[in-house]
Amino acid sequence: MDGTPCLDHFDIPPRAGLGLKAQHYATILATSPDVGFFEVHAENYMGAGGPPHRYLSAIRQDYPLSLHGVGLSIGADRALDKDHLERLRGLIGRYQPGLFSEHLAWSTHDSGFLNDLLPVPYTAETLSRVCDHVDQVQESLGRRMLLENPTTYLAFAESSYAEVDFIAEVVRRTGCHLLLDVNNVHISATNQDYDPFDYISRYPDAAVREIHLAGFTPRTDEAGRPLLIDTHDRPVDALVWQLYGHAVGLIGPVPTLVEWDADVPEWDVLHAEATRAEVLMRQVIKVPHDAR
Amino acid sequence: MTLADRQHDFGAALLDNRLPVPPGLVGPDGLPSPGRFAVYRNNVMVGLIDALSDAFPTVRRLVGDDFFRAMAGVYARLEPPSSPILLNYGAGFPDFLTSFPPLQELPFLPDVARIERAWVEAYHSADADPADVEPLLHLSPAEIGAQHLHFHPSVRLQRSAFPAVSIWQSNQPGQAANPPDMSVAEDCLILRPTAEVSLQRLSPGVAVFLQKLMAGASLSDAATAGFLTTPHFDFPKTLSGLLLSGALVGWSRNPNPFTGPRP
């Protein structure tokens, strides 16, 4: 970093970025490490003031920023929370993030905020509801959002779309962009027994503006079948790196975030994981469309 | 099944393990898989318990990890968060502790939890520049006494019938745990004037003085209340400490009661 304020640089470069963690604020400000961008969870910066805003403002002076929401509940049957949308607008106005993303999931219902990214059935009714919500978000934020493919541990008997076709239809109807979480693809494909390479090949690559990578915890279900849990608490798995190479071959170089949200390691370990993503991104040559 | 019904049943069963797993939630073979639904049940509870564990580390230390997680789980089922902003989660936890029967032998624990809660609130509260107090010192004593003080939004006053402050302090990382004198009542002021949250233990009479000021009383009326509480109330020392603490954002001849939470 040359230390020049770059608040006017809204775009996130096609490089590797890292989730910004409070325990690394001081190291980042003291050492100005070479990182493509930082990403924060929007809800962690919805306090009125205090150290989180102080540090984020300082770090934003030197790095591109991506804003990742985890609480908007786009897949819920109920109306979007207007106050929450307003808070997102406020954060976007204040920090000018290059990207804003949210999940194809729901978390808020009659019983309150359920604090997890819950799965939706892939039906025509859900599709229409999700598209209305994405339209509403894009209208009220005045920008395109990125929708992220979910982690799923189960399927709904009533689903009538394959997940990737459902997502492609949301893109077609709303014009939204996509976040491809390669770890989520691996987890869901393993848990639901489908081919992750095929899923990525069918993902609408022209709409992808960001990739997520993370680690997972392997478990089994009651029948002894593999059940991978999206824990973000360890390095990226070898299979996920392979899938990432496949994805970059189709999409080309694209902002890639390493998520590590629990058992967060020392800065150097985290930074090495981002460097690995960036090296891989530069090595992979994009496959021309007519050669696929 | 409509999406509304699906999510109602899914959400209710997530928080209540006694409810059966909703039908139609299946594994890759298309057959029901309760083990998979259990992952979501577990995620929700672990996430909420972790949030409480981060917000109340001293309470956790005092009761032990296992007990804390079990107790936090009971609370999370009773009071799941109403907002996706988990920074605010746990406001009702100290009151829950007062009514949790297994804690009857630790009657000071809710007050320790209130200190931790006040700390979190001060940390995330709105920013404001502490006032330059120099001009106040140039007023006549009568004029000073007529002033009403305006408090920084991060200020939190905590009163306890127990030595909650000593217990909190001796359970911070790196502190030796000294057995406190359980007959002592302790008050403290928590605030974050700039970057760091600080906690000051208050001398006798000071909490009443501050309570009056925060309710909008003038300095002289608040000082009188302090003296009536205890003849040991040291007004000059208390006032200079308050002025230097960064707890004030201004003053005026008109009342301007503190709008934040008051004990």
Interface residues (C-beta under 8 A of the other chain):
Chain A: E43 N44 M46 G47 A48 G49 G50 P51 P52 H53 R54 V70 G71 L72 S73 A76 D77 R78 D81 H84 R87 W106 S107 T108 H109 D110 S111 G112 F113 L114 N115 D116 L118 V120 P121 T123 E125 T126 R129 Y153 L154 A155 F156 A157 E158 N191 Q192 D193 R219 D221 E222 A223 R225 L227 I229
Chain B: M1 T2 L3 A4 R6 Q7 H8 F10 G11 A12 L14 L15 P23 G24 L25 V26 G27 P28 G30 S33 P34 G35 R36 F37 V39 Y40 N43 V44 G47 L48 A51 P80 P81 S82 S83 P84 I85 L86 L87 A122 Y123 H124 S125 A126 D127 P153 S154 R192 A195 E196
